[in-house]
Structures are given as C-alpha cells and as structure tokens.
C-alpha cells in the first residue's frame, strides 16, 4: 500500500498501556491507520517484552504478536521533563489510553480539568480492573482472576472436570475490543461536538458481559447454570462427537436441520419422535440425544461425515489443533498469517488483520518497535533539540 490510506489515518494515539488489553486495542487502531505512540519505561519497556520463551532476536513472541505498527518512545513520567513531553504530545494528540491504577494520571497532574483546558480534543480511554466504584473499585484486575470471579470458569469444562479457564486471556482480549469500540464511538461523537471525552472499560464488566446468553438464562429462569463441556446450554445436538476415526464438531441449530441430520445419520425416525423433534425436547433429553448421535457417528470416519453433512448444509467441522488451523488453506486465503521483517528478530510470522475495508484499507504499518526506537524522532518533531535529548538520555529520562 502506498502511504497510509486507513480509516484512521491522521489520528494520533498516545498509548500508556502494557501487557495485553491496551496493546491489543492500540494494535487494532494502528492496523486501521492510526499513528500509535507507545510510551514505555526507559530501560525496561512493556513487561511482555520479557515474557518467553519463545524469543526472536531478544524480543518475545508475546510482545511481537500485539505491538506491530507502533512507535516506541521511552519516558520517565516521574521526572518533570518526561511529564512535560507527555503533556506536549497530548496537546496535539487525539486519543490517550492508559491502564494505570485509577488515579495514577491525576497524581501526575493529568486530570480531567487539565485535559479540558489543555487538550479538549482528547479522547481519554481508561482501562482498569474493576472501575472506580464498588468495594473493589480501584483494585488491579488480572484475566485469570476475572475468569474465575465472573463465573466464566464455572461454566467452562466438563461437569466432572471442575472450573476451567479458556486457553487464551479472553477477558483481556475482549476488554481491548471494547476499548477500541468506545474510542471509535467517541471519535465519531467528537466529529459532531468538537470535544473529546473520557471513556472507561474494565475487566470486571467485560467478564460479566461475556456471559451473554448464559447470564440471560439465569436472570430470566433463575437457575444457576452448570457446565456442559463442549455442549450448548440451549441447543442440542451441539458439541464434539467421536467418529470411527477422528472427531467432529456438530452444530444443529434448528428443527429442520435436525430432520436433515437424522436422515443422513440413517435414523429419519428421530425427527418424528416427540422427545427429539423439537429443540426444546432435545435439550430436556440431552443425554439421550448425545448418545444416539455418538452411536450413529461412530460408524464412519470423520472425513466422510464432514462431506455428507456439509453437502446438506449442516454446520460441522473437523477439530484441529492450533498448528493445523494456522496452516490451513482457509487461513492462507484470508491472509490470516503474514510475515514481517524486524530489525533484530529478522523475518517472523504473525497473525494477520481480521477485518477488511473496501475503500480505506487496513494494513500493517510496520513491525513491532525496538524499545525506544522512535524517541529521538518523536521528540525532535516536538522541537526538542538533540542536545536536550542527549542530556535527558544521560539522566535516564528517556
């Protein structure tokens, strides 16, 4: 792509976040064309730079995976000179995003009043563990603990397995997505009002919102939900099933599909049975249905069932490990695995961009930055002399 034609071209984001939720948010904004200036602690940087192995050229795979397309500027915000540089960046920026403990920025002097007076255009997105209200207001939050506290773990896993977390930090990821969504909405509102505003997201609220239909089942029905393994609380059959060789994931979403499935499985009479012909009946008789389906699918290999069922437009898929999913033809066709060149890590592969724009194309703006790689350039653009930059570097300010 020639130049930056992204939907957020011209938007400058001052990124004071680290770990996952915030960096994931700003990486996505960067893929949409925003300029991301990542502020990091001199000599240390984002904690995830050291989260490995694996490493490539001294950079962890974790950091490389969520920080592409950003500029790294090192600043000691406890030093008046470092704080002054941040304030100067904010006066000409569009978005400020932080995941400090609530109140930290205010202690540095960057309060709502300061922003209103000096940077009224700024959208300030605050990411926190629990927000500022309630008995846990102001406390830090961690993905694993929020999966436990929200009930997400209690509904994940087999009935006998005990509570189980998801294999990725899903609360952090979804919080990052909420952060990006609220920032985009606030930018749209600024287009009408001319003013910035503060938006807040927190891991606790995100984790509860992720319960979606499970929460609705409890709030409407009053019964605490349990664990169904890979099953669905409201749809049957909907889970993994072993075949003569291999196994498949099967999703029969309505009664018409169930009748088709029953015929293909060699048991058209299931669709006429009062216990099974409606989804409500199948949910009530979940164990019987699952056993019937297991017995039927055990007669042929998974590949054969995939061909037969997909041919009848019944949703199903093979169950792949991560490596096969990333190396699949579909992943390649959607450009979901890309290659980048890094100054020290060399060529490495990473996930691609999961969204497309027809007229303002998303694109990777560059590789993840080396710690402090853009400090001189960004400070130079602010009119700070080379001599002053050198002095601040000697003092550990940058």
DALIN-V305147 format. One line per field, one symbol per residue. ss: DSSP state (H for helix, E for strand, C for the rest). phi: phi as a letter, one per 30 degrees, with the letter a starting at -180 (. if undefined). psi: psi as a letter, one per 20 degrees, with the letter a starting at -180 (. if undefined). A space follows every 10 residues. Layout:
ss: ???
phi: ???
psi: ???
//
This chain:
ss: CCCCCCCCCC CEEEEECCCC HHHHHHHHHH HCCCEEEEEE CCCCCCHHHH CCCCEECCEE HHHHHHCCCE EEEECCCCCH HHHHHHHHHH HCCCEEEECC CCCHHHHCCC CHHHHHHHCC CCEEEEEECC CCCCCCCCCC CCHHHHHHHC CCHHHCCCCC CCCCCCCCCH HHHHHHHHHH HHHHHHHHHH HHHCCCCEEE EEHHHHHHHC CHHHHHHHHH HCCCCCCCCC CCCCCCCEEE EECCCCEEEE ECCCHHHHHH HHHHCCCHHH HHCCCCCCHH HHHHCHHHHH HHHHHHHCCC CHHHHHHHHH HCCCEEEECC CHHHHHCCHH HHHCCCEEEE EECCCEEEEE ECCCCCCCCC CCCCCCCCCC CCCCHHHHHH HCCCCHHHHH HHHHCCCC
phi: .diccddcej cccccccbib edededdddd ddjddccddb deibieedec daddbbhicd eedddbbdic ccbcbcddce dddddedddd dcccbcbbbd dejdddddjc cddddddcbd ddcccccbdb iccidceidd bbeedddddd jeddccjdec diebdddbdd dddddddddd dddddddddd dccibdacbb bbdddedddd dgddddeddd dicddccbic dcdbbbdaac bdcebibbcb bcdadddddd dedddibdde dcdedbdcde ddddceddde dddedddddb dedddedddd dcicdaadcc deddddcddd dddchdbbcb ccecdidbcb ddcdbbbdcb ddaddldedd eidceddddd ddiddddddd dddddidb
psi: porojrhjpi pppookrrdg gghgghghhh hjiqpooopq ppigaphihj narqqokipq hgghijkqjq pppppoiiph gghhgghhhh hjahpppqkr ppighhhiin rhhgghhhmi ipooppprgj airrhjpiqq qpgghhhghi ighhjprqhi hrqpqqirmh ggghhhghgg ghghghhghh hghjqarpqp qqhggghghi hdhggggghg hjppqapjcj rphipppnaq pqahpaqqpp ooirhghhgg ggghijmhih iiphiiiqhg hhghkggggh hgggggiiiq qhhghggggh hjkpprrqoq rgghghjqhg gghjliprpq pqhhibpqqr qapjqqphhm pqqpirrqqq pjhjgggghh hijpqhghgg ghghijh.
//
